[in-house]
Every structure is written in C-alpha cells, then in structure tokens.
C-alpha cells in the first residue's frame, strides 16, 4: 500500500513538475532573459512577449531591477562575464562603455541585413543604437523611446478667475507655456505657500542623472552646450554666457517649487503633482500614465493636460530618455535574441507595443492616429521628437555625469556660485577628456 501511495505521489509530482516546466519554458525549454529597470514599460514588454512565445514556443522573462540598482547590477554581471542576461535594455549613455568594453555584441551587419532602418525614427537610432555617433555602427535597437514632458492642472489653467488674474498681472493669456519665460511666469503665478500650492516641480536631484536631465534641455535652449563633439573642447561652451543665463534661470525656479524640491527626480515630481502641491510638473512621458490613473491620482486624473518642454531664447531642445535593446556578449542565446529583436521592431508588433503603453520608435506607428489618440499625452510625446537631444554617450559618460550632477546641484541649493559651478565642470570634463586621450587623437 505504501509502495502504491509512493508511486502515485511520484506520478503526481512528475506531472506537476512537467506542467511547471511547460508553463515556465513555454514548450521548448528555451527562455530568453531580458534585463530592464523596474517600471511600467517592463510590464508592458512582458505582456507583449507572450505573442513571441505563442509564435515561437520560446519563453521570455523580463528581469526587472529597481532603478537605483539597475546600472550596478548589470555592470556587475558584465564584469563577471555572466550568462544571466541575454538582452539588456540599457540607457543610451551605456553604449560607449559597453561597446568598447566588449559587453555588447556589434549588430551593424545583422541590422543591415535584417532591419529596415528607414522605418525607425532617425534620432532614436542615433541615441539608442549608434556608437560612435555618426559612424553608422550599431550596438542596439531602440526599445523604449522617451522624453521629458509636462503635466498641468487644467482645473487651475481653465478657471476664469485665474485666467483674469493672470492676464491682469502678465499681460497675456494663461495657457500651457510655449517658452521658458512663460513657464517662469506661470510658476510664479501659482506659487501660494499659504495654500500649500506651488508653480512647478522639476528635476533638481543629485540622484543618477536627475538635475542633468532637467537642466541640460534648458541650457541647450538658451544657447549653451556641453562642448564641441569633434574636438571635445569644453571651455567657452559649457561655461558660456548662454549656459550661465540658463543655470541662473533654472536656479530661479526653486523659488516656485515645494520646499523639498532640491531632492526631486521623476518619482518626486509626479508625487508632488498627484498630491496637488504643484500646478505643473515635468516628468518622463513613460511615467505620466500615473497622472491619469484614477487609482494613483484620484483627485486630478481627469483634470490633467500635457505639453512639451518649452522653447528658450535660442532654440528648443528636449532631453531624450528611454533605452536601446542590446545583446550581451556573454549570452549563449545570440540567435534567439536576434530573432526576438527582429520580431519586436516589426510594425504590427510596434502597434501593439504602443497600445499597451510603450513608446514606439517606428515612424509610421508614431505618426498614426491610433497612437496619437491612444492617451491624452501621446500627442505631446510625438510633438517632442523633433527636439530631442542627448548627453555624451562615450565610455567616460559616468565621470562626466557625476561632475554635472555635483556642481549643478550645488548651484541650485546655493552652495556654489553658478559661474563657479560651470567652470568647475569645464575643468573636470577637460581633465577627463585629457586623461582618456581625446586630445591626443
């Protein structure tokens, strides 16, 4: 009897385990592991990938890593030559360090044979796939294209009494700002500390690339730049009069922000908006679903409008966000990874990606009425594309970024004079370029 019971138990366990294997590996025993940050687009990709599994029998696991640990965990896996991840969806700044470091597989020839690059929005290929810039050498395909955008309180902007008061004070109509001057006026107008209401929430944080992503688009729009991309000369560019005016402007926005604003990055700006503390908030478009979700934002989900980052006195530029899809050099599933990437970039798949909430790099899908009308913020997202620009994507980007984060934050909180902060970044950046041999080439 015990023997029979044992056999039955073994049979049950065997069926359970086989069933589990089929469920986990989707029938083939192959599972593609994709590393990405922990955020909604990763959830969308997991859902989308079910179609790939149905078509191929190959399982897909999106390994979500919390944002604060994302870069570190991926870097550690690369240092150990780990097979843990087959595909890494990494930031655009990673291209230089991971291509030169031998961590990404070069995809130029494969893309030339298999991908219709003309169907992909050009700046997305440049930002997320190409290194060095202008070389037509590719190490990725665009996965999630993102940008900074703004959400605003329509109940405040469309209130007749507010409109009259604004018109009387500033001499023009209250509406979503088209210039940074207008943004500043509106931020000032809605700053009412006695009501716990402030004009704006934007990026001031020292975390990762927070203040850099917020400020650089202002710097560019005021006429400043990081330097000459051909000679890597920085002095006279990053510390120009235009850059200084931009930094002084950006510092001025602190006065129209909540008291804890120097700590704000994407999470904090969105929370400030949802809590009703600000009239306008900047955030990556990928996080803006939280602004219109009744569960996340019960008070203002139906009172939210969207606009693109404004123009400055010398142009209009917007910080590009998002990531590219690269194959780890240490993966044993290169062929499957390429099969997945070729499937992902197809128009029908990109259409579904967009419907799920992903931001597509596919030109035709991006411009379609289906995409533009899918969410209240998609039109603003699509309108941002012509103005996107990126940080340095060279192997030394992390050191360059740290100098910006530290000094711009010091200027914002008043610990360092803005001019001295810019000069300090210039010295550090030129030191980094000198040590890396850019001036000797």
Secondary structure, 3 states (H helix, E strand, C coil): CHHHHHHHHHHHHHHHHHHHHHHHHCCCCCEEEEEEECCHHHHHHHHHHHHHHHHHCCEEEEEEECHHHHHHHHHHHHHCCCCCCCEEEEECCHHHHHHHCCCECCCHHHHHHHCCHHHECHHHHHHHCECCCCCCCECCEEEEEEEEEEEEEHHHHCCHHHHHHHHHHHCCCCCCCCEHHHHHHHHHHCCEHHHCEEEEECCCCCCCCHHHHHHHHHHHHHCCCCCCCCCCCCCCCCCCHHHHHHHHHHHHHHHHCCCCHHHCCHHHHHHHHHCCCEEEEEEEHHHCHHHHCCCCCCCCCCCEEEEECCEECCECCEEEEEEEEEEECCCCCHHHHHHHHHHHCCHHHHHHHHHHCCCCCEHHHHCCHHHHCCCCCHHHHHHHHHHEECCCCCCCHHHHHHHHHHHHHHHHCCCCCHHHHHHHHHHHHHHHHHHHCCCCC
